[in-house]
Amino acid sequence: TPPPPAAASPREGPAPKSDWRTLAKLLPYVWAWRWRVLVALACLVAAKLANIGVPLVLKNLVDALALKPGDPRAALVVPVAILLAYGALRVSITLFTELREFLFYPVAARIARRVSLEAFEQLLQLSLRFHLERQTGGVSRDIERGSRSIQSLLNYLIYNILPTLVEIGLVIVLLSAKFDGWFAAITFGALVLYIAFTVTVTEWRTAFRRAMNEQDSKANTKALDALLNYETVKYFSNEGFEQARYDENLQRLEKAQVK
């Protein structure tokens, strides 16, 4: 009779899920803070509107400075209203950007905390066999990395991706309204190519990043488990063996980092 199949290691999970499915899993956590997130998004849009308005107001300011002396408006060479509007827009860009961060950062921190707590609860519910296999180092590193990744993912989404998309839309609308439509078409085409290239390269290098994280967790597992079993290692004079095992994973980690 063939032997039964070996039980899958707890670190061997299903195939990696897409980033969109990861974001979809985070949506319920974000929804719990929906009003704060909506206000933060409103600040985001306001900051981008102010950013787009700065060159328009500056254009009017330069036009006012270029008025001829014979013009009846020559007395208002530098209209105070335009100067005030320009200054207010410059200040509002920073103001709305800081307000957005002030409103959204607690949301990202709370979501990371909740997910880390749920992961810890799941670990406590796993079988004794899993805990006897002594993967403390790798698991702790994975929880730490996962918590940081959630915050990074949400911060990139709110502070980088969404603001860029909003600004792209505003700029294209402005180019279509103020200039020939080809300016908007060329800008949009260049941005589509750039986004496609960025997504493709990011997906390609994700495999290297995943391999690097895996080797980092394995190295941390061997180091921490050897320290937890310090008495056993010393009793059998196994320092050299443990160092060799640790260095083997460090070498693999080094190669993955270089890739």
Accessible surface in RSA format (square Angstrom, percent):
REM  Atomic radii and reference values for relative SASA: ProtOr
REM  Chains: A
REM  Algorithm: Lee & Richards
REM  Probe-radius: 1.40
REM  Slices: 20
REM RES _ NUM      All-atoms   Total-Side   Main-Chain    Non-polar    All polar
REM                ABS   REL    ABS   REL    ABS   REL    ABS   REL    ABS   REL
RES THR A   1   175.20 124.6  98.64 100.0  76.57 182.5  69.89  93.9 105.31 159.2
RES PRO A   2   112.74  82.2  97.32  88.7  15.43  56.1 103.86  85.8   8.88  55.2
RES PRO A   3   116.32  84.8  97.91  89.3  18.41  66.9 103.60  85.5  12.71  79.0
RES PRO A   4   116.06  84.6  97.60  89.0  18.46  67.1 103.85  85.7  12.21  75.9
RES PRO A   5   128.38  93.6 102.90  93.8  25.48  92.6 113.71  93.9  14.67  91.2
RES ALA A   6   100.03  92.0  64.38  99.3  35.65  81.1  74.38 104.7  25.64  67.9
RES ALA A   7    62.88  57.8  32.23  49.7  30.65  69.7  42.44  59.8  20.44  54.1
RES ALA A   8    79.33  72.9  50.37  77.7  28.97  65.9  56.46  79.5  22.88  60.6
RES SER A   9    40.68  34.4  31.46  42.0   9.22  21.2  28.14  59.9  12.54  17.6
RES PRO A  10    66.08  48.2  26.00  23.7  40.08 145.7  39.06  32.2  27.02 167.9
RES ARG A  11    63.43  26.6  33.81  17.2  29.63  70.5  30.26  41.4  33.17  20.1
RES GLU A  12   121.82  69.9 101.36  76.7  20.46  48.7  41.54  80.4  80.28  65.5
RES GLY A  13    57.80  71.3   0.00   N/A  57.80  71.3  26.14  71.7  31.66  70.9
RES PRO A  14   117.99  86.0  90.48  82.5  27.51 100.0 103.51  85.5  14.48  90.0
RES ALA A  15    82.38  75.7  61.42  94.8  20.95  47.7  68.21  96.1  14.17  37.5
RES PRO A  16    82.31  60.0  49.91  45.5  32.40 117.8  60.48  49.9  21.84 135.7
RES LYS A  17    93.41  45.6  69.60  42.7  23.82  56.7  47.94  43.1  45.48  48.4
RES SER A  18    55.97  47.3  41.63  55.6  14.34  33.0  47.27 100.7   8.70  12.2
RES ASP A  19    82.80  58.0  79.90  79.5   2.90   6.8  21.35  50.2  61.45  61.3
RES TRP A  20   200.24  80.4 195.35  94.6   4.90  11.5 166.57  88.8  33.67  54.6
RES ARG A  21   138.80  58.3 135.95  69.3   2.86   6.8  45.85  62.7  92.95  56.3
RES THR A  22    57.49  40.9  53.89  54.6   3.61   8.6  41.58  55.8  15.92  24.1
RES LEU A  23    32.54  18.1  31.51  22.5   1.03   2.6  31.51  22.1   1.03   2.8
RES ALA A  24    54.96  50.5  44.44  68.6  10.52  23.9  45.89  64.6   9.07  24.0
RES LYS A  25   127.66  62.3 117.82  72.3   9.84  23.4  84.99  76.5  42.68  45.5
RES LEU A  26    11.68   6.5  11.68   8.4   0.00   0.0  11.68   8.2   0.00   0.0
RES LEU A  27   112.59  62.7 111.21  79.6   1.38   3.5 111.55  78.3   1.04   2.8
RES PRO A  28    89.43  65.2  73.40  66.9  16.03  58.3  80.09  66.1   9.34  58.0
RES TYR A  29    38.19  17.8  37.16  21.1   1.03   2.7  18.86  14.2  19.32  23.8
RES VAL A  30    24.33  16.0  24.33  22.0   0.00   0.0  24.33  21.1   0.00   0.0
RES TRP A  31   163.94  65.8 161.61  78.2   2.33   5.5 144.19  76.9  19.75  32.0
RES ALA A  32    63.23  58.1  28.72  44.3  34.51  78.5  35.69  50.3  27.55  73.0
RES TRP A  33    63.97  25.7  58.30  28.2   5.66  13.3  57.17  30.5   6.80  11.0
RES ARG A  34    84.45  35.5  81.42  41.5   3.04   7.2  11.02  15.1  73.44  44.5
RES TRP A  35   180.04  72.3 178.63  86.5   1.41   3.3 162.14  86.5  17.91  29.0
RES ARG A  36    80.37  33.7  72.15  36.8   8.22  19.6  15.31  20.9  65.06  39.4
RES VAL A  37    11.98   7.9  11.98  10.8   0.00   0.0  11.98  10.4   0.00   0.0
RES LEU A  38    92.90  51.7  87.48  62.6   5.42  13.6  87.80  61.7   5.10  13.7
RES VAL A  39    77.23  50.8  75.28  68.2   1.95   4.7  77.18  67.1   0.05   0.1
RES ALA A  40     0.17   0.2   0.17   0.3   0.00   0.0   0.17   0.2   0.00   0.0
RES LEU A  41    49.19  27.4  49.06  35.1   0.13   0.3  49.19  34.5   0.00   0.0
RES ALA A  42    60.95  56.0  48.27  74.5  12.67  28.8  56.05  78.9   4.90  13.0
RES CYS A  43    12.29   9.3  11.15  12.4   1.14   2.7   0.96   2.4  11.32  12.2
RES LEU A  44     2.21   1.2   1.72   1.2   0.48   1.2   2.00   1.4   0.20   0.5
RES VAL A  45    61.33  40.4  61.33  55.5   0.00   0.0  61.33  53.3   0.00   0.0
RES ALA A  46    27.12  24.9  21.94  33.9   5.18  11.8  24.39  34.3   2.73   7.2
RES ALA A  47     4.44   4.1   3.98   6.1   0.46   1.0   4.02   5.7   0.42   1.1
RES LYS A  48    38.40  18.7  38.40  23.6   0.00   0.0   4.58   4.1  33.82  36.0
RES LEU A  49    96.55  53.8  88.72  63.5   7.84  19.7  89.06  62.5   7.49  20.2
RES ALA A  50     6.70   6.2   3.90   6.0   2.80   6.4   6.02   8.5   0.67   1.8
RES ASN A  51    51.53  35.5  46.73  45.2   4.80  11.6   1.93   4.6  49.60  47.9
RES ILE A  52    23.36  13.3  23.15  17.2   0.21   0.5  23.36  16.8   0.00   0.0
RES GLY A  53    14.21  17.5   0.00   N/A  14.21  17.5  14.06  38.6   0.15   0.3
RES VAL A  54    11.13   7.3  11.13  10.1   0.00   0.0  11.13   9.7   0.00   0.0
RES PRO A  55    72.67  53.0  65.51  59.7   7.17  26.0  67.38  55.6   5.29  32.9
RES LEU A  56    64.66  36.0  64.16  45.9   0.50   1.2  64.25  45.1   0.41   1.1
RES VAL A  57    25.37  16.7  25.32  22.9   0.04   0.1  25.33  22.0   0.04   0.1
RES LEU A  58    73.93  41.2  73.93  52.9   0.00   0.0  73.93  51.9   0.00   0.0
RES LYS A  59   121.61  59.3 114.33  70.2   7.28  17.3  79.20  71.3  42.41  45.2
RES ASN A  60    68.74  47.4  65.58  63.4   3.16   7.6   9.82  23.6  58.92  56.9
RES LEU A  61    16.65   9.3  16.65  11.9   0.00   0.0  16.65  11.7   0.00   0.0
RES VAL A  62    81.91  53.9  81.55  73.8   0.36   0.9  81.55  70.9   0.36   1.0
RES ASP A  63    67.57  47.3  62.56  62.3   5.01  11.8  28.06  66.0  39.51  39.4
RES ALA A  64    10.12   9.3   6.35   9.8   3.77   8.6   9.75  13.7   0.38   1.0
RES LEU A  65    93.17  51.9  72.15  51.6  21.02  52.8  72.25  50.7  20.92  56.3
RES ALA A  66    76.22  70.1  45.66  70.5  30.56  69.5  57.30  80.7  18.93  50.1
RES LEU A  67    45.97  25.6  25.57  18.3  20.40  51.3  28.32  19.9  17.65  47.5
RES LYS A  68   160.44  78.3 156.34  95.9   4.10   9.8 101.19  91.1  59.25  63.1
RES PRO A  69   127.72  93.1 104.96  95.7  22.76  82.7 111.28  91.9  16.44 102.2
RES GLY A  70    75.29  92.8   0.00   N/A  75.29  92.8  44.28 121.5  31.01  69.4
RES ASP A  71    41.66  29.2  31.27  31.1  10.39  24.6   6.02  14.2  35.65  35.6
RES PRO A  72   130.41  95.0  93.01  84.8  37.40 136.0 105.86  87.4  24.55 152.6
RES ARG A  73   144.92  60.8 142.04  72.4   2.88   6.9  55.44  75.8  89.48  54.2
RES ALA A  74    25.55  23.5  21.01  32.4   4.54  10.3  21.36  30.1   4.19  11.1
RES ALA A  75    98.86  90.9  58.03  89.5  40.84  92.9  70.61  99.4  28.26  74.9
RES LEU A  76   112.41  62.6 109.16  78.1   3.24   8.2 111.67  78.4   0.73   2.0
RES VAL A  77    66.51  43.8  65.08  58.9   1.43   3.4  65.08  56.5   1.43   3.9
RES VAL A  78    61.75  40.6  47.88  43.3  13.87  33.4  47.88  41.6  13.87  37.6
RES PRO A  79    24.03  17.5  22.79  20.8   1.25   4.5  24.03  19.8   0.00   0.0
RES VAL A  80   102.47  67.4  99.06  89.7   3.42   8.2  99.06  86.1   3.42   9.3
RES ALA A  81    74.73  68.7  63.29  97.7  11.44  26.0  67.62  95.2   7.12  18.9
RES ILE A  82    39.03  22.2  37.31  27.8   1.71   4.1  39.03  28.1   0.00   0.0
RES LEU A  83    80.97  45.1  74.12  53.0   6.85  17.2  74.44  52.3   6.54  17.6
RES LEU A  84   123.05  68.5 116.62  83.4   6.43  16.2 119.21  83.7   3.84  10.3
RES ALA A  85    42.71  39.3  34.19  52.8   8.52  19.4  42.06  59.2   0.65   1.7
RES TYR A  86    57.84  27.0  57.84  32.9   0.00   0.0  32.76  24.6  25.08  30.9
RES GLY A  87    31.15  38.4   0.00   N/A  31.15  38.4  31.05  85.2   0.10   0.2
RES ALA A  88    61.67  56.7  48.72  75.2  12.95  29.5  56.83  80.0   4.84  12.8
RES LEU A  89    42.59  23.7  42.48  30.4   0.11   0.3  42.59  29.9   0.00   0.0
RES ARG A  90   128.85  54.1 120.69  61.5   8.16  19.4  20.82  28.4 108.03  65.5
RES VAL A  91   102.11  67.2  97.71  88.5   4.40  10.6 101.81  88.5   0.29   0.8
RES SER A  92    19.81  16.7  18.91  25.2   0.90   2.1  19.35  41.2   0.46   0.6
RES ILE A  93    37.57  21.4  37.57  28.0   0.00   0.0  37.57  27.1   0.00   0.0
RES THR A  94    83.80  59.6  80.39  81.5   3.41   8.1  55.18  74.1  28.62  43.3
RES LEU A  95    95.06  52.9  90.75  64.9   4.31  10.8  94.75  66.5   0.31   0.8
RES PHE A  96    58.85  29.4  58.85  36.5   0.00   0.0  58.85  35.7   0.00   0.0
RES THR A  97    43.46  30.9  43.18  43.8   0.28   0.7  34.83  46.8   8.63  13.0
RES GLU A  98    98.76  56.7  96.04  72.7   2.71   6.5  36.64  70.9  62.12  50.7
RES LEU A  99    67.66  37.7  67.14  48.0   0.51   1.3  67.51  47.4   0.14   0.4
RES ARG A 100    20.24   8.5  20.24  10.3   0.00   0.0   0.09   0.1  20.15  12.2
RES GLU A 101    75.70  43.5  75.53  57.1   0.16   0.4  11.55  22.3  64.15  52.4
RES PHE A 102   142.10  71.1 132.07  81.8  10.03  26.1 140.77  85.3   1.33   3.8
RES LEU A 103    30.66  17.1  30.66  21.9   0.00   0.0  30.66  21.5   0.00   0.0
RES PHE A 104     1.45   0.7   1.45   0.9   0.00   0.0   1.45   0.9   0.00   0.0
RES TYR A 105   105.84  49.4 105.84  60.2   0.00   0.0  68.23  51.3  37.60  46.4
RES PRO A 106    54.70  39.9  47.50  43.3   7.20  26.2  52.72  43.5   1.98  12.3
RES VAL A 107     0.00   0.0   0.00   0.0   0.00   0.0   0.00   0.0   0.00   0.0
RES ALA A 108     0.00   0.0   0.00   0.0   0.00   0.0   0.00   0.0   0.00   0.0
RES ALA A 109    38.28  35.2  32.10  49.5   6.18  14.1  32.91  46.3   5.36  14.2
RES ARG A 110    95.65  40.2  92.84  47.3   2.81   6.7   8.22  11.2  87.42  53.0
RES ILE A 111     0.72   0.4   0.72   0.5   0.00   0.0   0.72   0.5   0.00   0.0
RES ALA A 112     3.08   2.8   3.08   4.7   0.00   0.0   3.08   4.3   0.00   0.0
RES ARG A 113   150.09  63.0 140.72  71.7   9.37  22.3  55.04  75.2  95.05  57.6
RES ARG A 114    93.33  39.2  92.03  46.9   1.30   3.1  27.58  37.7  65.75  39.9
RES VAL A 115    38.94  25.6  38.55  34.9   0.39   0.9  38.55  33.5   0.39   1.0
RES SER A 116    27.08  22.9  23.34  31.2   3.74   8.6  23.14  49.3   3.95   5.5
RES LEU A 117    93.05  51.8  88.43  63.3   4.62  11.6  92.30  64.8   0.75   2.0
RES GLU A 118    76.88  44.1  71.14  53.8   5.74  13.7  35.77  69.2  41.11  33.6
RES ALA A 119    38.69  35.6  28.82  44.5   9.88  22.5  36.87  51.9   1.82   4.8
RES PHE A 120   103.68  51.9 103.68  64.2   0.00   0.0 103.68  62.9   0.00   0.0
RES GLU A 121    81.20  46.6  79.88  60.4   1.32   3.1  25.01  48.4  56.18  45.9
RES GLN A 122   100.39  56.1  98.69  72.1   1.70   4.0  37.54  79.9  62.85  47.7
RES LEU A 123    30.07  16.7  30.07  21.5   0.00   0.0  30.07  21.1   0.00   0.0
RES LEU A 124   117.47  65.4  90.57  64.8  26.90  67.6  91.37  64.2  26.10  70.2
RES GLN A 125   142.54  79.7 107.81  78.8  34.74  82.7  41.58  88.5 100.96  76.6
RES LEU A 126    62.29  34.7  48.34  34.6  13.95  35.1  50.49  35.5  11.80  31.8
RES SER A 127    71.27  60.2  55.28  73.8  15.99  36.8  52.62 112.0  18.66  26.1
RES LEU A 128   127.77  71.2 117.32  83.9  10.45  26.3 120.16  84.4   7.62  20.5
RES ARG A 129   144.07  60.5 138.98  70.8   5.09  12.1  61.20  83.6  82.87  50.2
RES PHE A 130    20.18  10.1  17.79  11.0   2.40   6.2  19.34  11.7   0.84   2.4
RES HIS A 131    79.85  43.6  64.29  44.7  15.56  39.8  45.32  46.7  34.52  40.2
RES LEU A 132   122.87  68.4 102.50  73.3  20.37  51.2 103.63  72.8  19.24  51.8
RES GLU A 133    79.33  45.5  54.80  41.5  24.53  58.4  36.64  70.9  42.69  34.9
RES ARG A 134   108.52  45.6 106.01  54.0   2.50   6.0  26.80  36.6  81.72  49.5
RES GLN A 135    26.86  15.0  22.40  16.4   4.46  10.6  10.28  21.9  16.59  12.6
RES THR A 136    63.56  45.2  56.50  57.3   7.06  16.8  45.92  61.7  17.64  26.7
RES GLY A 137     0.00   0.0   0.00   N/A   0.00   0.0   0.00   0.0   0.00   0.0
RES GLY A 138     0.00   0.0   0.00   N/A   0.00   0.0   0.00   0.0   0.00   0.0
RES VAL A 139    24.66  16.2  24.14  21.9   0.52   1.2  24.66  21.4   0.00   0.0
RES SER A 140    51.95  43.9  42.68  57.0   9.27  21.4  41.72  88.8  10.23  14.3
RES ARG A 141    67.27  28.2  65.76  33.5   1.52   3.6   8.91  12.2  58.36  35.4
RES ASP A 142    49.78  34.9  41.72  41.5   8.06  19.1  27.07  63.7  22.72  22.7
RES ILE A 143    47.72  27.2  39.99  29.8   7.73  18.6  46.51  33.5   1.21   3.3
RES GLU A 144    88.88  51.0  81.39  61.6   7.50  17.9  34.81  67.3  54.07  44.1
RES ARG A 145    37.07  15.6  36.99  18.9   0.07   0.2  23.70  32.4  13.37   8.1
RES GLY A 146    31.09  38.3   0.00   N/A  31.09  38.3  30.59  83.9   0.51   1.1
RES SER A 147    28.66  24.2  26.21  35.0   2.45   5.6   9.20  19.6  19.46  27.3
RES ARG A 148   124.47  52.3 122.21  62.3   2.26   5.4  66.29  90.6  58.18  35.3
RES SER A 149    57.02  48.2  49.79  66.5   7.23  16.7  35.06  74.7  21.96  30.8
RES ILE A 150    21.54  12.3  20.67  15.4   0.87   2.1  21.54  15.5   0.00   0.0
RES GLN A 151    41.62  23.3  41.62  30.4   0.00   0.0   7.74  16.5  33.88  25.7
RES SER A 152    50.84  43.0  46.62  62.2   4.22   9.7  21.26  45.3  29.59  41.4
RES LEU A 153    55.38  30.8  52.50  37.6   2.88   7.2  55.02  38.6   0.37   1.0
RES LEU A 154     3.96   2.2   3.96   2.8   0.00   0.0   3.96   2.8   0.00   0.0
RES ASN A 155    32.98  22.7  32.75  31.7   0.23   0.6  12.26  29.5  20.72  20.0
RES TYR A 156   134.12  62.6 133.47  75.9   0.65   1.7  85.51  64.3  48.62  59.9
RES LEU A 157    46.05  25.6  46.05  32.9   0.00   0.0  46.05  32.3   0.00   0.0
RES ILE A 158     7.78   4.4   7.78   5.8   0.00   0.0   7.78   5.6   0.00   0.0
RES TYR A 159    45.44  21.2  32.26  18.4  13.18  34.3  32.26  24.2  13.18  16.2
RES ASN A 160    75.11  51.8  71.93  69.5   3.19   7.7  16.29  39.2  58.83  56.9
RES ILE A 161    87.99  50.1  83.60  62.3   4.39  10.6  87.88  63.3   0.11   0.3
RES LEU A 162    52.79  29.4  52.79  37.8   0.00   0.0  52.79  37.1   0.00   0.0
RES PRO A 163     4.75   3.5   4.75   4.3   0.00   0.0   4.75   3.9   0.00   0.0
RES THR A 164    72.12  51.3  69.57  70.5   2.55   6.1  48.82  65.6  23.31  35.2
RES LEU A 165    89.44  49.8  80.36  57.5   9.08  22.8  81.00  56.9   8.44  22.7
RES VAL A 166    41.23  27.1  33.13  30.0   8.10  19.5  40.06  34.8   1.17   3.2
RES GLU A 167    44.87  25.8  44.87  33.9   0.00   0.0  11.82  22.9  33.05  27.0
RES ILE A 168    28.29  16.1  25.55  19.0   2.75   6.6  28.26  20.3   0.04   0.1
RES GLY A 169    33.04  40.7   0.00   N/A  33.04  40.7  32.77  89.9   0.27   0.6
RES LEU A 170    46.05  25.6  42.58  30.5   3.46   8.7  42.77  30.0   3.27   8.8
RES VAL A 171    46.24  30.4  46.24  41.9   0.00   0.0  46.24  40.2   0.00   0.0
RES ILE A 172    31.43  17.9  31.43  23.4   0.00   0.0  31.43  22.6   0.00   0.0
RES VAL A 173   102.20  67.3  99.58  90.1   2.63   6.3 101.65  88.3   0.56   1.5
RES LEU A 174    40.26  22.4  38.21  27.3   2.05   5.2  40.11  28.2   0.15   0.4
RES LEU A 175    33.50  18.7  33.50  24.0   0.00   0.0  33.50  23.5   0.00   0.0
RES SER A 176    61.27  51.8  41.38  55.2  19.88  45.8  30.25  64.4  31.01  43.4
RES ALA A 177    81.93  75.3  40.70  62.8  41.23  93.8  50.86  71.6  31.07  82.3
RES LYS A 178   130.23  63.5  99.94  61.3  30.29  72.1  46.10  41.5  84.13  89.6
RES PHE A 179   118.82  59.4  99.55  61.7  19.27  50.1 109.30  66.3   9.53  27.3
RES ASP A 180    82.65  57.9  68.52  68.2  14.14  33.4  30.27  71.3  52.38  52.2
RES GLY A 181    45.56  56.2   0.00   N/A  45.56  56.2  31.58  86.7  13.98  31.3
RES TRP A 182   184.12  73.9 182.38  88.3   1.74   4.1 153.09  81.6  31.03  50.3
RES PHE A 183   113.56  56.8 111.31  68.9   2.26   5.9 112.65  68.3   0.91   2.6
RES ALA A 184     7.45   6.8   7.00  10.8   0.45   1.0   7.26  10.2   0.19   0.5
RES ALA A 185    53.12  48.8  36.44  56.2  16.68  37.9  45.38  63.9   7.74  20.5
RES ILE A 186   119.24  67.9 111.02  82.7   8.22  19.8 117.73  84.8   1.51   4.1
RES THR A 187    41.57  29.6  37.08  37.6   4.49  10.7  25.57  34.4  16.00  24.2
RES PHE A 188   111.47  55.8 111.47  69.0   0.00   0.0 111.47  67.6   0.00   0.0
RES GLY A 189    30.68  37.8   0.00   N/A  30.68  37.8  30.10  82.6   0.58   1.3
RES ALA A 190    59.00  54.2  47.17  72.8  11.83  26.9  51.92  73.1   7.07  18.7
RES LEU A 191    47.43  26.4  47.28  33.8   0.14   0.4  47.43  33.3   0.00   0.0
RES VAL A 192    69.40  45.7  67.61  61.2   1.79   4.3  68.72  59.7   0.68   1.8
RES LEU A 193   132.07  73.5 127.85  91.5   4.22  10.6 128.17  90.0   3.90  10.5
RES TYR A 194   142.99  66.8 137.32  78.1   5.66  14.7  99.25  74.6  43.74  53.9
RES ILE A 195    72.11  41.0  71.37  53.2   0.74   1.8  72.11  51.9   0.00   0.0
RES ALA A 196    52.84  48.6  44.23  68.2   8.62  19.6  52.30  73.7   0.54   1.4
RES PHE A 197   134.45  67.3 128.17  79.4   6.27  16.3 134.01  81.2   0.43   1.2
RES THR A 198    56.99  40.5  54.09  54.8   2.90   6.9  54.11  72.7   2.88   4.4
RES VAL A 199    82.03  54.0  78.77  71.3   3.26   7.9  81.92  71.2   0.10   0.3
RES THR A 200    90.40  64.3  84.88  86.0   5.52  13.2  65.08  87.4  25.32  38.3
RES VAL A 201    52.31  34.4  51.42  46.6   0.89   2.1  52.31  45.5   0.00   0.0
RES THR A 202    61.16  43.5  61.16  62.0   0.00   0.0  45.96  61.7  15.20  23.0
RES GLU A 203   102.05  58.6  89.35  67.6  12.70  30.2  35.55  68.8  66.50  54.3
RES TRP A 204   160.69  64.5 147.79  71.5  12.90  30.3 135.24  72.1  25.44  41.3
RES ARG A 205   116.12  48.8 115.06  58.7   1.05   2.5  22.36  30.6  93.76  56.8
RES THR A 206    44.62  31.7  42.09  42.7   2.53   6.0  34.73  46.6   9.90  15.0
RES ALA A 207    60.20  55.3  52.79  81.5   7.41  16.8  54.33  76.5   5.87  15.5
RES PHE A 208    62.84  31.4  61.03  37.8   1.81   4.7  62.50  37.9   0.34   1.0
RES ARG A 209   116.14  48.8 111.66  56.9   4.48  10.7  40.19  54.9  75.95  46.0
RES ARG A 210   105.23  44.2 102.18  52.1   3.05   7.3  54.64  74.7  50.59  30.7
RES ALA A 211    48.43  44.5  40.85  63.0   7.58  17.3  47.91  67.5   0.53   1.4
RES MET A 212    34.03  17.6  34.03  22.5   0.00   0.0  20.93  17.8  13.10  17.3
RES ASN A 213    37.02  25.5  36.67  35.4   0.34   0.8   9.31  22.4  27.70  26.8
RES GLU A 214    58.67  33.7  56.58  42.8   2.10   5.0  25.40  49.1  33.27  27.2
RES GLN A 215    29.06  16.3  29.06  21.2   0.00   0.0   3.91   8.3  25.15  19.1
RES ASP A 216    30.12  21.1  29.96  29.8   0.16   0.4   6.78  16.0  23.35  23.3
RES SER A 217     0.35   0.3   0.33   0.4   0.02   0.0   0.02   0.0   0.33   0.5
RES LYS A 218    73.97  36.1  72.14  44.3   1.84   4.4  32.35  29.1  41.62  44.3
RES ALA A 219     3.26   3.0   3.26   5.0   0.00   0.0   3.26   4.6   0.00   0.0
RES ASN A 220    31.74  21.9  28.53  27.6   3.21   7.7   4.08   9.8  27.65  26.7
RES THR A 221    20.42  14.5  20.42  20.7   0.00   0.0  20.00  26.9   0.43   0.6
RES LYS A 222    49.75  24.3  47.45  29.1   2.31   5.5  19.60  17.6  30.15  32.1
RES ALA A 223    25.87  23.8  20.04  30.9   5.83  13.3  25.40  35.8   0.47   1.2
RES LEU A 224    57.43  32.0  56.28  40.3   1.15   2.9  57.25  40.2   0.18   0.5
RES ASP A 225    16.41  11.5  15.58  15.5   0.83   2.0  11.33  26.7   5.09   5.1
RES ALA A 226    20.84  19.2  13.57  20.9   7.27  16.5  17.65  24.9   3.18   8.4
RES LEU A 227   125.98  70.2 112.22  80.3  13.75  34.6 112.61  79.1  13.37  36.0
RES LEU A 228    87.30  48.6  61.21  43.8  26.09  65.6  64.76  45.5  22.54  60.7
RES ASN A 229    47.44  32.7  44.82  43.3   2.62   6.3  13.55  32.6  33.89  32.8
RES TYR A 230   122.10  57.0 122.05  69.4   0.04   0.1  90.32  67.9  31.77  39.2
RES GLU A 231   128.20  73.6 121.14  91.7   7.05  16.8  67.26 130.1  60.94  49.8
RES THR A 232    74.97  53.3  70.12  71.1   4.84  11.5  46.48  62.4  28.49  43.1
RES VAL A 233    17.87  11.8  16.42  14.9   1.46   3.5  17.87  15.5   0.00   0.0
RES LYS A 234    99.50  48.5  85.60  52.5  13.90  33.1  42.65  38.4  56.85  60.6
RES TYR A 235   178.40  83.3 147.56  84.0  30.85  80.3 108.62  81.6  69.79  86.0
RES PHE A 236   132.09  66.1 111.25  68.9  20.84  54.2 116.96  70.9  15.13  43.3
RES SER A 237    88.77  75.0  67.50  90.1  21.27  49.0  34.20  72.8  54.56  76.4
RES ASN A 238    53.70  37.0  52.55  50.8   1.15   2.8   1.39   3.3  52.31  50.6
RES GLU A 239    58.73  33.7  56.59  42.8   2.14   5.1  40.70  78.7  18.03  14.7
RES GLY A 240    48.82  60.2   0.00   N/A  48.82  60.2  36.20  99.3  12.62  28.3
RES PHE A 241   115.39  57.7 104.70  64.8  10.69  27.8 110.10  66.7   5.29  15.1
RES GLU A 242    28.72  16.5  26.13  19.8   2.60   6.2   9.30  18.0  19.42  15.9
RES GLN A 243   121.22  67.8 115.59  84.5   5.63  13.4  43.28  92.1  77.94  59.1
RES ALA A 244    62.14  57.1  48.13  74.3  14.02  31.9  56.53  79.6   5.62  14.9
RES ARG A 245    79.80  33.5  78.78  40.2   1.01   2.4  21.38  29.2  58.42  35.4
RES TYR A 246    79.11  36.9  79.11  45.0   0.00   0.0  44.00  33.1  35.12  43.3
RES ASP A 247    65.66  46.0  65.59  65.3   0.07   0.2  17.99  42.3  47.67  47.5
RES GLU A 248    81.65  46.9  78.56  59.4   3.10   7.4  30.24  58.5  51.41  42.0
RES ASN A 249     3.20   2.2   3.20   3.1   0.00   0.0   0.00   0.0   3.20   3.1
RES LEU A 250    63.94  35.6  59.63  42.7   4.31  10.8  59.98  42.1   3.96  10.7
RES GLN A 251    91.72  51.3  90.14  65.9   1.57   3.7  22.51  47.9  69.21  52.5
RES ARG A 252   112.48  47.2 108.26  55.2   4.22  10.0  32.57  44.5  79.91  48.4
RES LEU A 253    19.31  10.8  19.31  13.8   0.00   0.0  19.31  13.6   0.00   0.0
RES GLU A 254   107.30  61.6 106.12  80.3   1.18   2.8  31.82  61.5  75.49  61.6
RES LYS A 255   139.97  68.3 135.77  83.3   4.20  10.0  81.85  73.7  58.12  61.9
RES ALA A 256    13.15  12.1   6.68  10.3   6.47  14.7   9.72  13.7   3.43   9.1
RES GLN A 257   107.39  60.1  81.18  59.3  26.21  62.4  19.69  41.9  87.70  66.5
RES VAL A 258   125.93  82.9  95.82  86.7  30.11  72.5 103.20  89.7  22.73  61.6
RES LYS A 259   157.42  76.8 112.97  69.3  44.45 105.8  70.32  63.3  87.10  92.8
END  Absolute sums over single chains surface
CHAIN  1 A    18027.0      15770.7       2256.2      12386.4       5640.5
END  Absolute sums over all chains
TOTAL         18027.0      15770.7       2256.2      12386.4       5640.5
